[in-house]
Amino acid sequence: MSNARTISTVADLQHQTDLLLKEFDYEKEMFRTQTEQEGILRKIQQGLCWYPISTGRSYYNSLNQLVIEVERLTNKDIEHNFEYGRSVAFFSNQGNNLHYFNFQTTISYVQDDRMVVVLPSDEALVDVAGSHDLGIQISFDETSYKAMLAALKDVMQAKGNRLAELREKLIGNVPEEWLKLFPLRFPWLNASQEEAVNHVLSAKDVAIVHGPPGTGKTTTLVEAIYETLHRENQVLVCAQSNTAVDWISEKLVDRGMAVLRIGNPTRVNDKMLSFTYERRFEAHPDYPELWSIRKSIREMQGSMRKKSRDERDTVRNRISRLKLKATELEVQIDQDLFDNARVISCTLVGSSNRLMTEHHFDTLFIDEAAQALEAACWIAIAHADRVILAGDHHQLPPTIKCIEAMRGGLDRTLMEKIAERKPDTVSQLTIQYRMHEDIMRFPSHWFYHDSLKSAPEVRDRGILDLDIPIVWYDTSELDLTETTKAHSMSHINDEEAALMIEQLKMYIEKIGKERILDENIDFGVISPYRAQMQLIRNMIRHDEFFRKLRKQITVHTVDGFQGQERDVIVISLVRANDNGSIGFLKDLRRMNVAITRARMKLIIVGDSATMNREKFYREFYQYIQEKGAVYMLVKDNK
């Protein structure tokens, strides 16, 4: 029976491997096509490229990596996808022919229009610094795929160890085990949050905290980690993205926990940087000695050519002794940093970092687990004895580019699998603290079986007296037509964007600009499509009406708003066509995220005739007609 179970779980993991290889091959081919066929402009529009760029100073960082500063000079209004750890490639534009340098680099730091890039050698620095008409683009990164594929292989081959046990308990038929503990009371948590924390503490193998929008998932998770550290010396906390790792890490620091962040944060500020491995490394008392030794080694290596053979042998021996001393210091600093931390935080793929090789943990916490590929989760699980997953599988899924891999189930997460096969592992949070009840009620019905309840303090919250919390401005009578942005293949609807701006202005005028500034009322403008988002962002940026309010207004895609909230949310749906084609808006998890970002007011602008062919949008429209207001926009005949 045990062998049959093993075969079943191994078959499941082999299927994951096959699907991941399809995604790997697809993304590799996409990159090849982009590199060879697509022009610079399209890559810039897609957020994959900076051109032109200037290079700044080069230096060795605290981790003894040769780095160079890079700044983009134009197109600064375009949202980019550069982030810490991503592989990038330099190129020069030689008469509209792109010449790619024959080395790859990685990003060690990004903020706004500036990044710091790790170079592989002095020769690479000479090539970059000596070139003109430079650009940089995101490169195909095999590292993360290799780490995920290696993790799947390790899990499949695991035998007679804790990883093999977890394999069977997480995705097999072996029942999970629980400790019999006296429930703890947490008066500052609600009943469902308190139950979830106790649920986590009693799990011997696995537990899931299912946190729908606004239910205090992060608060609950932080408390669970805090209580776990009363029982364990150290825990590992991971998430799929750097942004999610930053968020949970900051909350843990605020709770008074000693966090060591492996990797650089996306939200770059002094507070975030202060608990990164690199900054802690630099601040160690032994670092000045280590820096001095490294400097001496580089200087001696640089002078080798001028030495005689005998002198070179002497220098090599001295370098060898210094390298040994440097290694000893590095090991000591590393040990001190890990020993002094109660929480180690990193991305799931980041847990494959060489710094993590020798470290094992009693408990692994995976935040935003519903956005993580299963293979990525297994990288981190190999470092732990039990696993706690937190997230919401009704919000944004993992990003999958290969349709065949998606249809095969690559977007089905480990959290979903466990929740489905082992429902006793799931503890759902039910009290939400974000939305007016009229905004919350429809997503609660559609996605959460009417299980969500509004906390009394937010149930009737509003900005204006007698305001309508949820409205739809229907453009179906205007015969608007979406188009496709040439360089990005993203959908755009210029007229709808203008109408949305008009409605936003009218609502702002109702509130009053001074009140908005005095009370710090904030607005979020969401569009599912990058091109529409960039159009709206530029319209707001260049409109004098919004000049004093620009810090109050955030414009982003749905993905960019995951985990965020605003007092007012305006959604531009974009799609308007005769055949009812709505593309990836059929993935209702996206709309769930968009709708549930609003605290007090939700405004939707879109073509109901196009959208309402789908049951979800049809019922949502009817709900707004009943509980809110639908305004049919008509052509001005003047």
N, C-alpha and C positions, 0 to 999 in steps of 0.2 A: 504493500500500500504506500509506504514511504517513498519507494522508488518511482511509483506511478505519479505521485505528487511532484516529485523532482522533475520528472520528464515534462509534466504539464507546465510548471513554472518556467523551466528552461525553454520550452517551446514558445511560451509567451514572450520571454526576453529575446529569443532569436528573431521573433517577428518584429519586435522593437528595433533590433539591430538592422534588419533588412529595410525597414521603413526609414531609419536614420541614414542609411547608406544612400537611399534614393534622394533624400533631402540634401545630403552632402554632394552628390553628383550634380543635382539640379542647380544648387547654389554655385558650385564651381563653374558650371557651364555659363550661368548668368554672369558671373564675374568675367569670364573669358570674353563673352559677347560685349559686355560693357567696355572692357578694356580695348578691344579690337575694333568695334563698330560704332559705338556711341560717341558723340561729340562731347566736348568739355561742358557746354552749356547745359545739356540734359543731365549730366552727372552732378553739376552744381545745383540744378533745380531739385534733384532727388535727394540732396543733402549728403551726397557721397564724395564730394570733391571741393577743395578750396583752390581757386586760381584767380588771379596771381597771389603768390605769397612772398613774404620777406622772411629772411632768417635773422635771428638775433644771436646772442652769446651762446657759446657752447661750454660745457663744464662737466665734471664728474659729480654725480649726486651722492647722497649719503650711502647708497647701496652699491657704490663704485661702478655705476653705469655711466657711459658717455652719452650725454643728452645735448639736444639743440633746441632753442626756442624758435617757434614758427608763428607767424601772424598772418591772417587773411586780410587782404587789402580792399576787396570789393564784395558786393552781394551779401553784405552783413545782415540784411533783413531776412535772409533765407535760413530756415531752421536746418541745422545739420545733425548728422548721426554719429559724429565723432565722440568717443568716450574712453575713459581709462581702460587700458588692456587690449584695445582693438588693434589689429594689425593694419598698418598703412604703408603705402608705397609712394616715394617721390618720383616726379617726372619733370622733364623740361620740354617746353613747347618750341620745337625747331621748325619754323615755317609751317605751322599747323599740323606738323607730324609730331606726335607725342613719343618721347624717348623715356622709357621707364628704367630707372637705375636697377642694377641686378642684385639688389639686397632688399630685404623687408625690415621694417622697423615696427615698434609698438609705441602706443601713447602712454606716457606716464602721468600726464596731467592735462586737463582741458578746462578752460574757463572762458566763456563768451567767444571771442575771436582770436584767442591765443591758445597755443598748446605747447607742451614740451614732449619731445619725441626721443626715444632711446635709439641710439645708433649702434650698429654691430662692431664698428672698428674705426680707427683713425682714418683709414683710406676712405670709408664712407663719408666721414666728415669733410674731407678734402673735396670729394665729388660734389657734395651738396653745396658747400660754401663757395665753390668756384664756378657754379652754374648760374645762368640767367634764365629769366622767364620760367620760374619754378612753380610747380603745383604739387598738391598732395591729395591722394584719394584713399578711401577705405579699400583695403586689400582683402582678398579671400584668405580667411584665417582657418587653417587646418587644425590649429592647436586645440580649440574647444571641441571640435568633432573627434579628434584623436582621443581626448580625455574622456568624452562620453562613450565612445566605442570601447575603449579600454575598460571603463567601469562596467559596462554591460558584460563584457567577456569575463571579468573577475567575478561578478555575481553568478553568472552561469556556471563557472568552474568551482565556485566555493563549495567546500565539503568539510564537515566536521568542525566548523567554527561559527561564530556569532553571525557573520554575514550570511551564511547558508541558512541559519535559523530565521533571520529576518526576512530573507527571500520567501520562505514558506509561510511565514506569519503575515507578511504584507500582501503578497499576491497569490499565495497558495491556499490550501484548505485547512492548514494547521490553525486551530483557534488561538487568538491572542489571550494573554494572561493579565490578571489585575491584582493589585495589592489591596488588602482589606485595611483601609485607613479610616480613622475617625474624621469626618468632614470638618474642614476649617471654616471659620466665619470671616468674611471680608465685608464689613459694614459699608465701605465706600464703593462696593460693586453692587450691581443689581443681581437678582436671583439667578438669571441665566449665565451671567458672567462668573458668579461664584461657583455655580455648578461646573462650568467649563474648567476653571482652575483646579478644582478638586478632581475632575475627570483626568486632567493631565497628570496630576501628582500620583494618581493610583494606577496609571498605565505602566505595565512592565515592558511592553513591546512597542505599541503605537497608539496614538490618540490624534483626533482631528478636531480643531476648533473651526467651525463653520461660521464665518462672520459676514452676514449680508451688509449692504451699505449703511454706514452711520451707526452701527451697533457696538462700536467700541472694541473692535477686534484687537487693535494695537494695545489698548489699555489692558485688556484681558491677557494678552500674550506677555506683556511686560511683567504683569503680576505673577504669571505662571513661571516665568524665568527667575524672578526674584525669589519666589518660594522654593524653586528647585535648587537654587544656590544655598539654601539653608541645609540641604541634604547632600550636595555635591560640591566639589571644589571649583569646577570649571565646566562651562557648557559651550557648545558650538552653535552659532546662530547664522543662518544662511538665507539668501533669497536669490531669485533669478537675476535681477538687475541690480546695478550699482545704486540706483535711486532708492530702491526698496531697502537695500542694506543700510544706506545712509539714514533712512527714516527710522527704522527700528533701532539702529545704533544710537542715534541722538536721544531717543526716548529712554533707552537704557541708561545712558549717561546722566540724563535728567533725574532718573530714579536713584542715582548714587552708585551705580555699578561700574567697576573698572573694566572698560572695553578696550580691546586691541583690534583695530580695523586693519585687516590684510587687504592691501590695494588702496588706491586713492579715491576719495569721495567725488561724487558728481556735483553735489551742492558744496562748492568750495567756499568755506569761511574758516576763520581761525579756530572756532569751536570744533568743527568737524575735523580739521587737519590735526588738531592737537592729540587725538587718540589714534592716528594712523601709525602703522608700523614704522614707516619711514621717518616721521617726526620724532617718535619715541626713540628710534635708533640714534638719531642725531643728538638727542638730549641726554643719552646715556653718559655717565662720567668717564667711561673708557673710550668714547668715540674720538676725542681729540688725539689720543695716542694712535688709534687705528688710522685716522686720517693722515697723520704724519708719516706712518709706515707706508701707506698706499702711495703717498706723494713721493717718498724716497724711491720706491720700487719703479714708479713711472719715470722718474728722472734718471735712474741708473739704466733702465731699458733704453731710454732715448740716447744715452751717451755711449752705448755699446759699440757702435760702428767706428768710433774714433779710437778704440782701445786696441792694443796688441792682443795676440792670441792668449798669452799668459794672463794678461790683465782681464780679458773677457772671462776666463775661467774663474778668476777670483771674484769678479762681479757676479757671475752666475751663482756661485756658492753663497754670496752675501744675499742675493735676491731670494734664493731658495730658503734661507734661514728667516728672512723677513716675511716671506709668504706664509711660512709655518706659523710665525708669531701672529700675523694678521688673521689667519684662519682660527687660531685659538681665541683671539679676542672676539671675532665674529660669533663664534659658537657660544661664548660666555654672555655676550650682549643678548643674543637671541634667546638663550635660556632665561636670563633675567626678565626680559620682556614678557615671555610667556608665563613665567612663574608669578609675575605680579598682576596678571590679568585674570579676571573671573569670567569674562565673556570674550571669546574669539569670534569675530564677525567677518564674513566675506561672501562673495557670490558663490553659487553652487559650483560653477566651473573653477572659480578661484580656490576652492578647497583642494584642488589638485596641485596648488603651488608647492614648490620644493620646501617652503617653510613649514608646511603642514605634514610632511612625510612621517615624522616620528611621533605625531600627536594623536591620541585617541581620547574619546569623550564618553561619559556615561550617557549623555543626552544631546541629541541634535534637534534644534528647532528650525523648521523651514517656514519662513513667512512668504506670503503671496504664492503659496504652493500651487494654486490653480493656474498660474501663468508659467509654470516650469515644466520643461520636457522631463519625462520620466527618467531618461538616461542621465540627465544632469543631476537629478535627485540622488541617484545611486552613487555618484562620485562622493558626495558628502556622507551618505549613509554608511559607506565603508569605514568612516572614522568614528562610528558611534555604536552604542549598545541598544539604544531605543530612539524612536523617532516621533516627534510631534510636528504635525503639519497644520498650518493655519492659512485660511484663504476663503475664496468663494468661487465655486466652479460655474456660477451663473454670471460672473463678470468676465473680463478679457481673458481669452485663452492664450496658450503659447503661439508665437508667430511662426507659421508654417508657409513656405513659399511654393513647395511642390504639391500640386493638386492631388496627384496620385498618392503621395505619402499621407496627405491629410485624409483622403477618403479611406485609406487603409487603417487610420486610427492613430496617427502620430500625435495629433492634437489632444488625444484623450490622456489626461494626466494621471500620475500615480495617485494623487489625492482622490480623483474621481473613482478609480478602480477600487481603492480601499473602502471608500464610503459606500459604494455599491455592494461589494462583497462582504463587508464587515460593518454593518450599520451601527453596531454597538460602540464602535470606536468614535462615532461622531457626536459632538456636543454643539448644538446650534444656539447662537445668540439671538435674542428675539426683541429686545427693546432698542429702538433707534433714537438717536439724539440729534439728528441732522435736519430732517425735512418736516415741513408742514404736512399735516396728515393727508391732505388732498393730493399732494405730490407723491407721497409714499404709497398710498392705497393701491394704485394700479400695479406697480412692480411687485408689491407684496402678494397680490393675487396671482399674477402671471408666473412669477418665478419662485415664490416661497410659500405657496399653499395658504395664503392669508395668515401666515404665522407672525408677521411683524406687528408690533405695537409701538405707538409713538409715546415718548416720554412726555409727561404733562407740560414741561417747560417749552417744548417745541411744537406741540400739537396744533396750535392756532397762531404761530408766530407769523408776523408780516411786517412789511415796510410801510405801507400806506393803510389808512383806515378804509375798511370795506374793499380792500384790494382782492382781486381774483388771483389765487395762487398759480393757476396753470391755464395758459391760453395757447391757441394755435392760430396763426395768421396764415390762412389758406390761399395759395397763389394759383389754384387750379383754373380760375376764370381768366387768368392773365396770359395764357399761352406762352409761358416762359419755356425756354429750351436750354437744357444743359449742353455743354460742349466738353471736349477732351483737350486738356492742355498738351500742346505739341511735344514739349520737351520732357514731360514727366508721365504722360498717359493718365494723369489724375483728372477726375471730373471737376468741372467748374460751372458756376451759374452766376454770371455777372449781375443780372437784373435782380435775382433773389438776394445777392449780397447787398445791393443798394437798398432794397426794401427792408432787409434786416437791420441795416444801419439806421434807417429812418425810424423804425419801431423802437430801437434802442434809444435814440435821441429823445423820442417822445416820452418814453418811460423815465429817462433821466430828468427831463424837464419837470415831470410830475413830482418827482422826489425833491428836486432842487440840488444844484451842484454844491452849494455851500454845505448843505446837510450831509451829502455824500462824503465830502472831505472831513467834516467835523466828526461824523460817526464811523468813518472808515468803512462805508458800505462798499462791498466789492462785487465785481461782475466777471463772469466767465462766458466767453463766446466759443462755442464748439462747432466744428464741422468734421464729419467723418473723412473728408478728403483734404489732403495736404495743400493742393492748389487753391481750393476755396479758402482754407485757413490763411494762407499767405496773402491772398487778395484782400480779405477782410482786415488782416493785420496792417497791411499797407494803407488801406482806406482810413482806418482809425488813426494811424500814425501821421497821416498828412492832412487830417481834417482839423481845422482850428477849434471846432466845437469841443473836441476831446482833449485839448492841450493840457489843461490842469488835471484831467482825470486819468491820464494814461497809466499811472501806477496802480489805479484801481481796477483796470481792465486787463484780463489775461485772455489771449486768443490762442487756441491750440486744437489739435486733433483729439479724438476720443482717447486714444492711447496716452496722449500727453496729460490728460486729466485724471487718469487712474489714481486713486488714493487722495484726490483733492476735493475741495468743496468751495462754493461761493454763495453769497447771499442771493444773487440773481444769475441764472443760467439762460443763455440764448443759444438755440440750436438751429443751424442752417442745414437742412437735409439735402440740398443740391439737386437730387434726382428729379427730372421732369422730362418724360418721354411718353410716346404713344403706346409702347408695348409693356409698360409696367416693370421695366428692368430696374432693379435697385442694387445689383451687385452685392458687395459684402455687407450691406445693411440688412441682408437676410439673416446674418449672424446676430441674433437678437441680444446676445450678451453685450454687444457694443452699445446698443440702445439702452440697455439696463444701466450701464455705466454712465452714459450721457444724461439720462433722466435724473439719476439719483445723486448728481453733484449739487443740486439746488437746495438751498436752505429754505428760502421764503418765496421765490418767484421762479417759475419755469415758463419760458417763451419759446415756442416752436414756430419756425417759418418753413413752409414746404408745400408741395403739390400733393394734395390728398388723392387726386385721381390716379397718380402714379403709385403712391405709397399704399393705398388702401386695398390693393389687390392681394396683399398679404394679410392674413388673419390678425396677426399681432397689431399691425398699424391700424387696421379697420376697427378693432375693438378699443384700441387706445384713443382713437379719434372720437368714437362714440362716448367713451368715458369722459373725455374733455368736454364734449357737448353737454353732458349731464352734470358734471361736477365743477367745470370751469367755464370757458367761453371759447367759441370758434368764431373768428372774424373773417368773412370772405372778402378778400381784396379784389377790387374791380378796376377796370381801366378808367382813367380820367378822360372824359369826352371833350374837355375844353380844348 
